[in-house]
Amino acid sequence: MARVVLAMSGGVDSSVAAYLLREQGHEVIGVFMRHGEESVEACRAPDGSSPLLPVFEQRADHKQGCCSASDAADARRVADRLGIPFYALNLKEDFRQIIDYFVDEYTSGRTPNPCVMCNNWLKFGRLFDYADSVGAEFVATGHYARLTSSPEPGGLPELRQGVDDGKDQSYVLFGVERELLRRMLLPVGDFYKPKIRELAASIGLRVAEKRDSQEICFVTSGKHDEFVRARRGGDFDTSGEIVTTAGEVVGHHPGIERFTIGQRKGLRVAFGEPRFVVRIEPESRRVVVGTREELGRRELTAARCNWLTTDLPTHFRCTAKIRYNSPARPATAERMDDGRLSVFFDEPRHGVAPGQAVVCYEGDRVLGGGWIE
């Protein structure tokens, strides 16, 4: 079978992915993507030797931001249990780009999606660089998504939703380069989450009941606005007025980084009926609020598109998702001459946020998508 580099986070999904790949006869190399100094100590082998890969070592003096030492230790123990080699890649400098992107987006009035960027730049970017350096044919992760054979001879695999609708992660993979699909493995996509936990328990993995990660991995406090302000530092200030869609000033806010489109909580303004954030104006630092009806949008435009199929017409019907945890809804899409994408929903969608991705599906197949403007 093949040599496979597997991204191991210390969670149950990537841990069971390692087991499944090993059982299929693959030569599995477990890799923990290190974003800080603390985690490398937890990655050390029992004899005290460091598994850090010096070819990818980079010097950096910025603040640690991501995966915890306990996650690294969990990944190390799983690898030992399964008898597979395990290494830590130092991606501190690369990960700083994701943190900078995250902060820049919020301070520009947009809502970032760092998980998609991490997949594009690191898991299916830098990890492929490492795979090439060690002669690995495939890169694998524990994402809940599937790859199926193309109906065309010699065609690229097709990315599809995972069988577990409640855990499907195909949305965050839309940005992967199409040519890389033939070198990807997604072993847990054909399973439901309870079965993954059952498998982990049956082979004695301590992570069988480990809680799923819920927050952005580098915002350990769960408060992204505090993280943004800490990164900006100094006299950073994006406070301003809260106004209605008619332009009436109804309050003041401490910073636009606290808000996203569709947000209702935290407005600190009393109305007779619910009000939502319908627009953020970074130049004036205004947060515009309106009714649910005013929040609804039937049309959006997206840029920086990535398509995972070559047979799409200019106009096509699809279902489209505007956020990771939102349902896909029927729409008509148009691929424009300038490379952008227009999406026209059959019914108004609430919470269309610039900075998030819109992803188009044909049934359970991912067609591609782009970044909402």
Summary of the structure (lengths in Angstrom):
residues: 373
radius of gyration: 21.8
end to end distance: 44.2
largest distance: 67.5
contacts: 1198
relative contact order: 0.13
helix: 30%
strand: 27%
